[in-house]
Structures are given as structure tokens and as C-alpha cells.
């Protein structure tokens, strides 16, 4: 039976795929990839579906959803005395951040509240508050499209602003190791996490309740070398984005770079609204916004 992907994205949108399998353990992921390859079935990989817009018509491929029901995290002590936090790709990124904080370890607290999985966060080099996953990732274990295992060092992962080499390679992320360090004060670290979560609650819709994928467009490169990126939300605010809608899709009232899927919205509505917004920004500022949210197909 073709299963609709709308149940597995935070937009709650998306048509069917030819087959959907959820797996978290390495052996289960490897077995599924081998089975599909042996049958000649084309397949794609997703994590928590928090940065994904799936077309209403769905996909012709199968989908492997790499998600763990419970966090899988551990600490590994290195020969030089440093510490790595190891997390399965299917672990929630926020859960990994929480684990680190409760262990009194700095390095991942800025990931607090970011939806999606560790695998998705590494693949898209997710970030917030000036921090990005790639700054902390020491290494990543992947399963190649052909079914082979290998470990990629963080410096070889091609991390850039919201990109990594894994977006093009199609490798399945299985595990990531993050560089962490003992905090001076565990209570202060907990307070920082709570402050970050409070900021996100203030500025962002709750994706567990409202249908959204968070920030839709990437921020633009700095105007001057070494400067801060230009916030896409500021440009969208200037062109009146919050007054625009397409069918059931609209712009969040507290943040012009967040698109929402309201009642009766379709993926086509969200896609068309995003196009209109990008066109309006380009017409006004002569720059083209690039999507952060991935679109399938």
C-alpha cells in the first residue's frame, strides 16, 4: 500500500511514496538498503521531516525514514583527553543537546529546540544563534548508496552555510560524533538551554501543534567580508510578506521567514507562496532568496 508522507513531515503535507520504511538501528538501515538495491528500487532518505516540503502528487521512489524512537547517545573519551558525544542519526537533535547539557558538557546547547534528527541536522548543517552543527561535528559514519560503511571526518564533510557534502552524495547518515567539553557550571549551562528554548517559543511557532518547517529561506551572504549574514526575514518583512498568502498557506505573524500551512493548505500552495515571496524580494532588492527547506520531488 502506498503510504502518504504527510504523516511524517512537520508541514503535514505530502503525497504517497511507493514504499516507506522507518529504521533507526544500523543493521536495519543496511538491510533495507541492500534489499531495495537488490530489487532495483530507487529510494530517498529522510529524517524527522522538519525541513521538507513533499509534493502533493508524492514520489515514485521508496523512502527510508531514519528515526529512533528513543535517543541513542553516549560519551566516548579520546586518547588526548577530549570527549566526543556519539549520537545515532535517528536521535532528535534537541535530545542530543539535552543529553550533553545534563552531562554538564558544552558544545551542543545551541541546538536546543531545533526540530529534526541528528542525521538531518548534520546533512543540512543546521544552526541557530550564529552556531552551526559543522562547527562541532568531529566525524560522521555513513552508509553509501551501494551499501558500504565508512567514516567521514568533520573537516572532510564539506560543511558550509546550511550545506554539506551529504546532500549531494546521497549517503545515509548513521552516526555522528560531536566535540564537547566540560562546562564550568552545569547549572549555568542548563539556564542557557532554557533561555534558548524560551527565545524559540517566543519567536517560532510550535511545530508539534502548527504546520510549518521553520525558516523557509536561507539568510544571504554578508555585505562585507567578515560581517553577519543578511537576514532573509528582514527583506521579507520589507516587501510585506506577512500580508501575503496562497490558498491555505500564509506567513507567520511573528516571523516573515516562516511559512505556515493553514486549514486546507496544499504543498502546491506553500510552493507558490514561496515563489511569490522570492520574486517580490528579487524585484525590490535584486537578490534571489535560496530555499533552506528541501522540496521533493
HELIX and SHEET records of a PDB file:
HELIX    1   1 UNK A    5  UNK A    8  5                                   4    
HELIX    2   2 UNK A   26  UNK A   39  1                                  14    
HELIX    3   3 UNK A   93  UNK A  102  1                                  10    
HELIX    4   4 UNK A  109  UNK A  111  5                                   3    
HELIX    5   5 UNK A  118  UNK A  123  1                                   6    
HELIX    6   6 UNK A  133  UNK A  135  5                                   3    
HELIX    7   7 UNK A  154  UNK A  156  5                                   3    
HELIX    8   8 UNK A  166  UNK A  169  1                                   4    
HELIX    9   9 UNK A  186  UNK A  203  1                                  18    
HELIX   10  10 UNK A  232  UNK A  238  1                                   7    
HELIX   11  11 UNK A  241  UNK A  243  5                                   3    
HELIX   12  12 UNK A  267  UNK A  285  1                                  19    
SHEET    1   A 2 UNK A   3  UNK A   4  0                                        
SHEET    2   A 2 UNK A  16  UNK A  17 -1                                        
SHEET    1   B 3 UNK A  19  UNK A  23  0                                        
SHEET    2   B 3 UNK A  62  UNK A  66  1                                        
SHEET    3   B 3 UNK A  43  UNK A  46  1                                        
SHEET    1   C 2 UNK A  52  UNK A  54  0                                        
SHEET    2   C 2 UNK A 294  UNK A 296  1                                        
SHEET    1   D 4 UNK A  73  UNK A  77  0                                        
SHEET    2   D 4 UNK A  83  UNK A  88 -1                                        
SHEET    3   D 4 UNK A 172  UNK A 182 -1                                        
SHEET    4   D 4 UNK A 105  UNK A 106 -1                                        
SHEET    1   E 5 UNK A  73  UNK A  77  0                                        
SHEET    2   E 5 UNK A  83  UNK A  88 -1                                        
SHEET    3   E 5 UNK A 172  UNK A 182 -1                                        
SHEET    4   E 5 UNK A 137  UNK A 143 -1                                        
SHEET    5   E 5 UNK A 149  UNK A 153 -1                                        
SHEET    1   F 2 UNK A 127  UNK A 128  0                                        
SHEET    2   F 2 UNK A 131  UNK A 132 -1                                        
SHEET    1   G 4 UNK A 212  UNK A 215  0                                        
SHEET    2   G 4 UNK A 258  UNK A 261 -1                                        
SHEET    3   G 4 UNK A 249  UNK A 251 -1                                        
SHEET    4   G 4 UNK A 245  UNK A 246 -1                                        
END                                                                             
